[in-house]
Amino acid sequence: MMANPKVFVDQVKSFQGENIDEWKLKDVEPILAYEGFTYENMAKKSQAASYLANWVINIVKFNKIYK
C-alpha cells in the first residue's frame, strides 16, 4: 500500500469519510478501543504512524458526526 508514497497520500487525501462501510467501522472498533492507539503513544514509535493513527481516529469521528 505504501510502496508508492505519492499514490498512498493521494488516496488518503481523496478518501470519502462520509461513505465508510459499516463493516469497516466495526472492524476498526477494537483498534480504536485499544488505549495505546493514540497520537501520543504512536508518536513514541513513529511520527508517520502517529499521523496515520490520528487520521484514522478523526475520520471515524467525522463519519459518526456526518451520519
Residue pairs with C-beta under 8 A, 6 or more apart in sequence:
1 8
2 8
12 55
15 59
17 59
17 62
17 63
17 66
18 62
18 63
18 66
18 67
20 59
20 60
20 63
25 60
25 63
28 56
28 60
31 37
31 56
32 56
32 57
32 60
37 53
37 57
38 53
38 57
39 50
39 51
39 53
39 54
39 57
40 50
42 49
42 50
42 52
42 53
42 54
43 49
43 50
